[in-house]
């Protein structure tokens, strides 16, 4: 991918309207609920990794993916910087406890590939450590698949122009300013270094058993729909019919008189 990035192909298309987006997202959410029931019934174990540059839209895509399913089945993991104790452990060790048991989908908002990206570019690990990680990651993921875990890895690709627009918008938006960390600012001027790190990561870890899928992320609505659609295609599932038609039972109200408690009501300012 060039500096301009294949992601810019999205900009040539007409923007996806909100009504069309919400209609399609609703349809996909229904399918995700079907997938959820299948995962639980069949005891599937799924790991979904989201990687990409700052501002690529990972958080929004994960939110769209999980907002209508159970957090007990679709579990999101976003690990903070490692503690001093974790730094002394084997690098991949702190990720393993978060892996799924039967009937779970675990979504990593950034993952062990931090070592191939931000840690390598920003000097938080040595070049030798990064190289060793790239050699061992495929073996690590092969072991995951041998243990019955489906591994899906997504890289959200955004152009430098769109990344700049998104990061700039965070500065003036009180709802988003928390997303702009000091590390984002330090990383901002290292586009080429991150591009090289990405390419070497793909070359080393795009395997038959755990391939990388690149999703163009110039338009947030489109990438969310595209990724969710793709996930549904990668995990074969069937709709499980309900045992019986769901119907609210009849209930009796009025057999108890509420106590005259002086409730402290929230002020109704709106």
C-alpha positions in Angstrom: 0.0 0.0 0.0 1.3 3.4 -0.9 1.5 6.5 1.2 -1.8 7.6 -0.3 -3.1 4.2 0.7 -5.7 2.0 -0.9 -8.0 3.3 1.9 -8.6 6.4 -0.2 -10.7 4.4 -2.6 -13.6 4.9 -0.3 -13.4 8.7 -0.8 -14.4 8.2 -4.4 -17.7 6.7 -3.5 -20.9 8.5 -2.4 -21.2 8.8 1.4 -23.4 6.1 3.0 -26.5 7.8 4.3 -27.4 7.4 8.0 -30.8 5.7 7.2 -29.2 3.2 4.9 -26.4 2.6 7.5 -28.8 2.1 10.4 -31.1 -0.3 8.4 -28.2 -2.5 7.3 -26.6 -2.4 10.8 -29.9 -3.5 12.3 -30.0 -6.5 9.9 -26.4 -7.4 10.8 -27.1 -7.1 14.5 -29.9 -9.7 14.1 -27.4 -12.0 12.4 -24.9 -11.4 15.2 -27.5 -12.5 17.8 -28.0 -15.7 15.8 -24.3 -16.2 15.7 -24.1 -15.6 19.5 -26.7 -18.4 20.1 -24.7 -20.7 17.8 -21.4 -19.9 19.5 -22.9 -20.7 22.9 -24.7 -23.9 21.8 -21.7 -25.3 19.9 -19.1 -24.2 22.4 -17.1 -22.2 19.9 -14.0 -20.2 20.9 -13.3 -17.1 18.8 -10.6 -14.4 19.1 -10.9 -11.3 17.0 -8.0 -8.9 16.8 -8.3 -5.3 15.8 -5.2 -3.3 14.9 -4.6 -0.1 13.0 -3.1 3.3 13.3 -4.4 5.9 15.8 -7.7 7.2 14.5 -8.4 4.3 12.2 -11.8 3.6 13.8 -11.1 0.5 15.9 -13.2 1.6 18.8 -16.2 2.6 16.8 -16.1 -0.7 14.8 -15.9 -2.7 18.0 -18.8 -0.8 19.5 -20.9 -1.4 16.4 -20.0 -5.1 16.6 -20.9 -5.5 20.3 -23.7 -3.1 21.1 -26.5 -5.6 20.6 -25.0 -8.8 21.8 -24.3 -10.1 25.3 -21.0 -8.9 27.0 -20.9 -12.3 28.6 -20.4 -13.9 25.2 -18.7 -11.1 23.2 -16.0 -9.9 25.6 -13.8 -6.9 24.7 -10.2 -6.8 26.0 -8.3 -3.5 25.9 -5.2 -4.0 28.0 -3.4 -0.9 29.5 0.4 -0.5 29.5 2.1 -3.5 31.2 2.9 -3.3 34.8 6.4 -3.8 36.1 5.5 -7.4 37.0 4.1 -8.0 33.5 7.2 -6.6 31.9 9.2 -9.3 33.7 7.0 -12.1 32.2 7.2 -13.8 28.9 5.8 -11.2 26.5 2.7 -13.1 25.3 1.9 -14.3 28.8 -0.4 -11.5 29.9 -2.7 -12.1 26.9 -3.4 -15.8 27.5 -5.6 -15.4 30.6 -8.1 -13.4 28.4 -8.5 -16.1 25.8 -12.0 -17.5 25.3 -13.5 -20.6 27.0 -16.1 -22.5 25.1 -19.0 -20.3 24.1 -17.1 -17.0 24.0 -15.9 -14.5 21.5 -13.0 -12.3 22.8 -12.3 -9.1 20.9 -8.9 -7.5 21.4 -8.8 -3.7 20.9 -5.1 -3.8 20.1 -3.3 -7.0 21.0 0.0 -8.8 21.2 0.8 -7.0 17.9 1.7 -4.0 19.9 5.2 -5.4 19.9 5.3 -5.3 16.1 3.8 -1.8 16.0 3.9 0.9 18.6 6.5 -0.8 20.8 8.9 -1.3 17.9 8.4 2.2 16.4 8.5 4.1 19.6 11.5 2.2 21.0 9.7 0.4 23.9 11.3 -2.8 22.9 14.6 -3.7 21.2 14.8 -4.5 17.5 15.9 -8.0 18.6 12.7 -8.4 20.7 10.5 -7.2 17.8 12.2 -9.6 15.4 11.9 -12.5 17.8 8.2 -11.7 18.3 7.5 -11.7 14.5 9.1 -15.2 14.3 7.1 -16.6 17.2 3.7 -15.0 16.6 2.7 -17.4 13.9 3.6 -20.4 16.1 1.7 -18.9 19.0 -1.4 -18.5 16.8 -1.0 -22.0 15.4 -1.1 -23.3 18.9 -4.3 -21.2 19.4 -6.0 -22.8 16.4 -4.9 -26.3 17.5 -6.7 -25.6 20.8 -9.9 -25.0 18.8 -9.7 -21.2 18.7 -10.8 -19.4 15.6 -8.4 -16.4 15.1 -9.6 -13.4 13.0 -7.2 -10.5 12.6 -8.3 -7.1 11.1 -6.1 -4.2 10.2 -8.1 -1.0 9.7 -6.4 1.0 7.0 -6.8 4.8 6.9 -5.1 7.5 4.8 -2.8 10.1 6.3 -5.3 12.8 5.3 -8.2 11.1 7.0 -6.1 10.3 10.1 -5.1 13.9 10.4 -8.7 15.0 10.2 -9.9 12.6 12.8 -7.1 13.4 15.3 -7.6 17.1 14.8 -11.3 16.8 15.5 -10.5 15.3 18.9 -8.7 18.4 20.0 -11.8 20.6 19.8 -14.4 18.0 21.0 -14.8 17.6 24.7 -16.3 14.1 24.1 -13.2 12.9 22.3 -10.3 14.7 23.8 -9.6 11.7 26.1 -8.8 9.6 23.0 -5.9 11.8 22.1 -3.0 10.6 24.3 0.5 11.9 24.6 1.6 8.8 22.7 -0.7 9.6 19.8 1.0 13.0 19.5 4.5 11.4 19.6 3.5 8.8 17.0 1.8 11.3 14.7 5.0 12.2 12.8 6.1 8.6 12.3 3.8 7.6 9.4 6.5 6.0 7.3 8.0 4.1 10.3 4.5 2.7 11.1 4.0 1.8 7.5 7.2 -0.2 7.4 6.4 -1.9 10.7 2.9 -2.8 9.3 4.4 -4.3 6.1 6.9 -6.4 8.0 4.2 -7.6 10.4 2.0 -8.7 7.5 5.0 -10.5 5.8 5.8 -12.4 9.0 2.3 -13.2 10.4 -0.2 -13.4 7.5 -0.6 -17.1 7.7 -3.1 -19.7 6.4 -4.3 -20.4 9.9 -4.5 -16.8 11.1 -4.6 -14.5 8.1 -4.7 -10.7 8.2 -7.7 -9.0 6.7 -7.4 -5.3 5.7 -10.5 -3.1 5.9 -10.5 0.3 4.3 -11.5 2.8 6.9 -11.9 6.1 5.2 -15.6 6.1 6.0 -16.5 4.9 9.5 -20.0 3.6 8.6 -18.8 1.5 5.7 -15.9 -0.1 7.5 -18.2 -1.1 10.4 -20.7 -2.8 8.1 -17.9 -4.4 6.0 -16.1 -5.8 9.0 -19.2 -7.2 10.7 -20.4 -8.8 7.4 -17.0 -10.4 7.0 -16.9 -11.8 10.5 -20.3 -13.4 9.9 -18.9 -15.0 6.8 -15.8 -16.4 8.6 -17.7 -18.2 11.3 -20.3 -20.7 9.8 -23.4 -20.7 11.9 -27.0 -21.7 11.8 -30.1 -20.1 13.2 -31.3 -22.0 16.2 -35.1 -22.1 16.4 -36.7 -21.1 19.7 -38.1 -24.0 21.7 -41.4 -22.2 22.0 -42.8 -18.8 21.0 -41.9 -16.1 23.4 -44.8 -14.4 25.1 -45.0 -12.2 28.2 -46.9 -14.0 30.9 -49.9 -12.4 32.5 -49.2 -10.7 35.8 -51.2 -9.3 38.7 -50.6 -5.8 39.9 -52.3 -4.1 42.8 -52.1 -6.7 45.5 -49.5 -4.6 47.4 -49.8 -0.9 48.4 -46.4 0.8 48.0 -44.9 2.4 51.2 -45.0 6.2 51.4 -41.2 6.5 51.2 -39.8 10.0 50.7 -38.0 9.1 47.5 -35.2 11.4 46.4 -36.2 11.9 42.7 -33.6 13.0 40.2 -34.4 16.6 39.1 -36.2 16.5 35.7 -34.2 19.2 33.9 -34.9 17.8 30.5 
